């Protein structure tokens, strides 16, 4: 039996189609990432799976049950923190345990184990509002350890975390995961999606490609990416870059552009020379192996909204 089974799922708000026939299967124990920009429908899908939002038509099953019948199997961690700010970390987990009907010594013992596993034993009695962003996410990730949880849904879990806290979060996620728990990661960050065993790319309410991160890169974005940082952007600059980019595809970023070439290292000096001859200043350049953001761009000709030169 599949952990998550979605067939031809549709959801609209008025005339706006948010999900337009989603088909998705997550197997038991699988770590699956659903990656797409803001407005692609991914967060709506996650809230539907968690039985927070209703869908219009299609089939959705969690271990063979309707979402509202499988709530005890689902740990849903939305983008916004859901813990009570005035309670301590321990008190929050005890409160969640009581909702599940776990009380007394059983609850206290379980909560102690959960706190230890997420590295919050020393800070267990601090008020949640005094936790750092990383600590807040770790506490809420602890809810995935409640008995009976089979599906963990994470909606943009690393938003607002610094790189070190993000690394700690995924290390912790791997440590608490067991073979019977499926993870569905909702993200706009290719670096986060790389942690998954399989990735689905969602665009305008449809899954447009699916596979392992390596397979997606090889199949859809075999070229190296060349990032060019410029002080200003112009149609003249874009026209020059098109001549050097495979397929004449140019992604406009926050501080410049990104183009693609199978010989990035050899092409880059020619790009800089052409731009300089046109009187266009180049602040910084970078040649890199393709990322999942590059895969998305090659498929849609639209850069991820949050992609920018680092």
Secondary structure, DSSP 8 states (H G I E B T S, - for coil): --SEEEEEEEEEETTEEEEEEEEEEE-TT-EEEEE--TTSSHHHHHHHHTTSS--SEEEEEETTB-GGG-GGGEEEE-SS--S-TTSBHHHHHHHHHHHTT--HHHHHHHHHHHHHHTT-STTTTSBGGGS-HHHHHHHHHGGGGSTT--EEEEESTTTT--HHHHHHHHHHHHHH--TT-EEEEEES-HHHHTTSSEEEEEETTEEEEEE-HHHHHHHH--SEEEEEE-SS--HHHHHHHHTTSGGG--EE-SSEEEEEETTHHHHHHHHHHHHHHTT----EEEEE---HHHHHHHHHS---TT----
